[in-house]
Structure formats: C-alpha cells, structure tokens
Amino acid sequence: MRSSSKTIAFCSLLAVALLGLVAHTQQGQAQTPAGKPKLYNTAKQKLLDGKQIYSFTQSRLDIEGYCERAKHYDFTWFEMQHSTMSFDDIAKMIAACPHAGAIPMVRLPDAQEWEIQHTTDIGALGVIVPTVDDVERARDAAKWSRYPPEAHRSAGSGQAQSIWGINGINYRQTVNDNMLVTVMIESPTGVANAYDIARVQGIDVVIIGNNDLSSFSGFPQNDPRYQAMVTKVHDDTKKAGKIFGQANAMYGKGHPLSNDAFFFQNGPSNDGWQPPAGRGRGGRGGRGADPNAPPPGEEIK
C-alpha cells in the first residue's frame, strides 16, 4: 500500500513536470526571446533577429505583377516620391494579395500627417521618409505612424484592420509594435544631424539615400569623403540603438559596413527568383537582370 502511494505521488509529480515543460515549450514557440509575441510584420521581425532584408520596387499599378513579385521578397518598396502612383493604386495591390509574403512599405514624398495616415490606413506596415535633414522631419515621421500613447496616429477607416486584424489578432493593440518607421539621410546636413535624427523616439531604421547623398555632397560614391559620411551615419545610428541600412543593395555584400547594414531597396529575392524577361521592377521591362540595380533615374553617377 505504501509502495502504491509512492508510485501515485511520483506519477503526479511527473505529470506536473511534463505539463510545465509543454507549456514552456509552447510559450517559447509563440514568443520572441524578449517575451513578446512574434511580429506579423515579418520584415521587421527579421531585422530584430539580425537579418538583412531586401525589397522590390513597385512604381505603378500592376496587380498581377505585384502579387507574383511579392511571393519572393522581404518587403515591397512602394515608390511614391518618384512616381505618379496613387494611394488608391497601392491599396488595390495590397488588397489583391495581402499575405503573399513581402510586407508593404511606402516611400512617401514627405512626412505630412495625411500622407502617413493614408499609408497606414491602406494596410502598409512600413513608412519610409526621404531627405530627412533635421529632427523636426524625423519627429513628424514618427508622430503620425503609430497610435497613442506612443504617437498621434488617428483612428479611422481603411482596409488595414481587415488585412492584419485576423485570426484573433487585435490590430489596434498590435500594430504599433509591427510598424516600421524608416528615415533616409541624403545630404551633408542630414549627416551632420544623424545622431539627433536617429535617437528620435519611434524611428526604427536609418538608411543612406546613396545616390542623393552623392548628388547633394558633390562626392562620387567611391570618394573617401563620401564614405566618411556613410560611416558617420552608421556610427551615429548604432550609438542611438537603431538599425542601419543603405538604399543601394549593392552595399549588402562586399562593403566595409555590409555586416552591420540590414535594410536595402531592391536586392536579391529570398529564393533566387528573377522577374520574367521583359518585365522588370514595377512592371518596367528590361531591368530584371540585376536585382541590385537602383530604380530608373537613380543610377550611380
């Protein structure tokens, strides 16, 4: 009888231990090491995991082409600074294949409230603001990208909720963590203010706008003075605890800062896929051969 009691007690303790192990394992699978749930912004999650991310650039309405390309990249760089594409065009493409793979991000012409509000309401999980020369512009980029209490995004209608608020996910309560706010430094003035820009609360990524930095500074990209500016932005970004990147994907490999740069426009696909002949990025023909090439008009001078 005494032996039987000991056996029962042992089995009970073993069962409790096994349940605890299962619970711990399930928790580990569902959460990041920091204890937060895995992000549905998979591009941001990769960045937080220390991985490089690459995009394709979408510059015009092309639902079929967009949905095919989106299967193969980390994120989509929807180009609004240098195109006539509308928010309605982008909304249609996002809605057509919202979970194809590439996370939708939009490069805007500015950091105005209405532009960022439209970007987030249509379902983008990333805002890219160009030509950030000072803290004020960086603050605007961050201010309108997230809901209170972190920032000042207004609650409104749009398709974002129906795209990301699925499978029991509360969009309003989770999107702040999933939003990725990127600013581009593209002038010597921005370089000089890089640390103050990078340390703005709500800025996640700072990248070099390589071709404009060359244009505004007058230095070719292989000039030591140009590279010194890139290094300063890198150092200031890391000092501020933010993620560094470069727009030109050619710097993803083989550059002195490649191992410490993580966010790029264009670049190789995740699976070796290449755009079909005659259909390059954004629906343009003839530019699919070199995935690291800048978009038309932004070639290295």
Secondary structure, 3 states (H helix, E strand, C coil): CHHHHHHHHHHHHHHHHHHHHHHHHHHHHHECCCCCECCCCHHHHHHHCCCCECEEEECCCCHHHHHHHCCCCCEEEEECCCCCCCHHHHHHHHHHCCCCCCEEEEECCCCCHHHHHHHHHCCCCEEEECCCCCHHHHHHHHHCCCCCCCCCCCCCCCCHHHHHCCCCCCHHHHHHHHCEEEEEECCHHHHHCHHHHHCCCCCCEEEECHHHHHHHHCCCCCCHHHHHHHHHHHHHHHHCCCEEEEEEHHHHCCCCCHHHCCEEECCCCCCCCCCCCCCCHHHCCCCCCCCCCCCCCCCCC
